[in-house]
Structures are given as C-alpha cells and as structure tokens.
C-alpha cells in the first residue's frame, strides 16, 4: 500500500488576502491640519512665479487693461464686477449689493460649493 502523501491546501480567499497583505500597499498619511496648511503654503509659493506650462491663456486676466471687464472707481482704488453662485443662503440679503473683500475674507471658509466668475463672462 502506498503511503498517501498529505498536503495541506490553503483556501483561495485566504491566499488572496495574504498576497495583498504581503505586497505592502503604500499607506497614505492622514490629511492633518498641519499637512493641509503646509500643502497650501507650498502651492502659494509655487504660484508666485508662473511657469509657461502653468499659464492658461483662455481665462480673462483681471488687469486694468482688460476692456471686457466691468470696472468701478479710480485706478488703484477700483474694483471689478463678479458674479457668485452658492447654495449657502447666508448671502441672500446681499443680492445686488457690493460686499467688501475684507468682509468676504472673514467668511471665506464654506462647506458648500461656491463659484465666482467675471460678470461679462456670464453673457458669453
């Protein structure tokens, strides 16, 4: 009588789990406030100097020489008209009114999508 050879078999699902565990999927560190702040500051520093491949030529430049914009006020103290859409109802009482940038900065953080575009662009 031949001695039966005993082999132990590992079930396929277990093999898959072990394979994935042993391949060492890279772990992404959590997005902490400090990491987000560092990424934001790095992006601002990078934006100080526009590289040729970072320049979008299809956007309207907000410069005093751009005639398609709606400007108000004297040069150096002027402002440009923009349109804003948001699902936040907190600005509802401001419709049609001017909101100073300093006031906007106080409430810049929002948990809703906010879209801003140049006023003449909306007509095109």
TAGIBEL-V771491 format. One record per residue. N is the residue number from 0. RES is the residue in one small letter. SS is DSSP state (a for helix, b for strand, c for the rest). PHI is phi in whole degrees, -180 to 180 (none if undefined). OMEGA is omega in degrees with one decimal (NA if undefined). Layout:
# TAGIBEL-V771491
n | res | ss | phi | omega
N | RES | SS | PHI | OMEGA
N | RES | SS | PHI | OMEGA
This chain:
# TAGIBEL-V771491
n | res | ss | phi | omega
0 | x | c | none | 179.4
1 | x | c | -79 | 177.2
2 | x | c | -74 | -179.6
3 | x | c | -71 | -179.9
4 | x | c | -84 | -179.8
5 | x | c | -96 | 173.9
6 | x | c | -128 | 177.1
7 | x | c | -99 | -179.3
8 | x | c | -111 | 177.9
9 | x | c | -98 | -180.0
10 | x | c | -59 | -176.8
11 | x | a | -57 | 179.9
12 | x | a | -58 | 178.7
13 | x | a | -65 | 178.0
14 | x | a | -62 | 180.0
15 | x | a | -63 | -179.7
16 | x | a | -64 | 178.9
17 | x | a | -63 | 179.2
18 | x | a | -61 | 179.6
19 | x | a | -65 | -178.8
20 | x | a | -67 | -176.6
21 | x | a | -85 | -179.7
22 | x | c | -77 | 175.3
23 | x | c | 71 | 175.4
24 | x | c | -58 | -177.8
25 | x | c | -65 | 178.8
26 | x | c | -93 | 177.6
27 | x | c | -94 | -179.3
28 | x | c | -64 | -178.4
29 | x | c | -64 | -179.9
30 | x | c | -82 | 178.9
31 | x | c | -83 | 177.6
32 | x | a | -58 | -179.2
33 | x | a | -65 | 178.4
34 | x | a | -66 | 179.1
35 | x | a | -64 | 178.4
36 | x | a | -63 | 179.2
37 | x | a | -65 | 179.0
38 | x | a | -65 | 178.7
39 | x | a | -64 | 179.9
40 | x | a | -62 | 178.0
41 | x | a | -65 | 179.2
42 | x | a | -66 | 178.1
43 | x | a | -65 | 177.6
44 | x | a | -62 | 179.0
45 | x | a | -65 | -177.5
46 | x | a | -75 | -179.8
47 | x | c | -62 | 179.9
48 | x | c | -126 | -178.3
49 | x | c | -81 | 174.2
50 | x | c | -79 | -178.2
51 | x | a | -53 | -178.6
52 | x | a | -79 | 179.2
53 | x | a | -100 | -175.9
54 | x | c | -94 | 177.9
55 | x | c | -98 | -176.6
56 | x | c | -87 | -178.1
57 | x | c | -91 | 177.6
58 | x | c | -90 | 177.1
59 | x | c | -82 | 179.1
60 | x | c | -76 | 176.6
61 | x | c | -91 | 179.3
62 | x | c | -133 | 179.5
63 | x | c | -61 | -177.4
64 | x | c | -86 | -178.5
65 | x | c | -84 | -175.0
66 | x | c | -72 | -177.1
67 | x | c | -77 | -179.0
68 | x | c | -84 | 177.1
69 | x | c | -98 | -177.2
70 | x | b | -104 | 174.2
71 | x | b | -140 | 176.9
72 | x | c | 99 | -178.6
73 | x | c | -76 | 179.0
74 | x | c | -55 | -177.8
75 | x | c | 92 | 177.3
76 | x | c | -128 | -175.6
77 | x | c | -87 | 176.3
78 | x | b | -143 | -176.9
79 | x | b | -116 | -178.7
80 | x | c | -81 | 176.4
81 | x | b | -129 | 176.6
82 | x | b | -118 | -178.5
83 | x | b | -127 | 172.5
84 | x | b | -119 | 174.8
85 | x | b | -157 | 176.6
86 | x | c | -86 | -179.9
87 | x | c | -75 | -177.2
88 | x | a | -86 | -177.3
89 | x | a | -66 | 178.7
90 | x | a | -99 | -175.0
91 | x | a | -56 | -179.8
92 | x | a | -77 | -179.9
93 | x | a | -101 | -177.5
94 | x | c | -58 | 179.6
95 | x | c | 82 | -179.8
96 | x | c | -106 | 176.0
97 | x | c | -87 | 177.6
98 | x | c | -117 | 179.2
99 | x | c | -60 | -178.7
100 | x | a | -57 | -180.0
101 | x | a | -59 | 177.8
102 | x | a | -72 | 178.0
103 | x | a | -67 | -178.2
104 | x | a | -62 | 179.5
105 | x | a | -63 | -176.8
106 | x | c | -119 | -174.0
107 | x | c | -68 | -179.3
108 | x | c | -79 | 179.0
109 | x | c | -141 | 177.7
110 | x | c | -98 | -179.1
111 | x | c | -119 | 174.9
112 | x | c | -68 | 176.9
113 | x | b | -132 | -178.8
114 | x | b | -117 | 178.4
115 | x | b | -129 | 177.3
116 | x | b | -142 | 177.6
117 | x | b | -70 | -174.3
118 | x | a | -54 | -178.1
119 | x | a | -66 | -178.3
120 | x | a | -63 | -177.0
121 | x | a | -69 | -179.6
122 | x | a | -84 | -175.2
123 | x | c | -77 | NA
